[in-house]
Amino acid sequence: MYEQIDLSETDLFKRIEKIGIQKLHIQQRFPRVFDFLASTIQEESDEVKEIIKQKVDPIYEQGLEKMYDCIDYSKFRKDIDIEKAIEILNWTMFGFGEKGLKQINSFENLSEFGEQYLEEWNRYAEILKYSFYK
């Protein structure tokens, strides 16, 4: 998935939306993959936690690096601490993703869920964009 990130898109919010669409396509093709990834967070075995830390954590870190690579940070307002804004954005994305995982089982049609999910994300993104961008 990370290899498919369009680094020519320099608007952070547009890139995040495109990544979200990719995730939805993955969810449709492999419905249990995100359940599996969520379960790694809840692992209690110290031995397994260490393996996860060695193998999964670097993948997440690589993904975050790619997500923010070549972004046009000049779009941010001058009075905004960009690092803090990105941290707020990461918290929002994580929380929104958790909310989506809880809701997805209530939809029989994943395409319908995906459309509603993206519409809702776009409403949050517009608020953040209005708060952070010039």
PyMOL commands that set and color helices and strands:
alter all, ss='L'
color gray80, all
select helices_A, chain A and resi 2-4+12-29+33-41+46-55+57-68+73-75+82-106+110-132
alter helices_A, ss='H'
color red, helices_A
deselect
rebuild
show_as cartoon
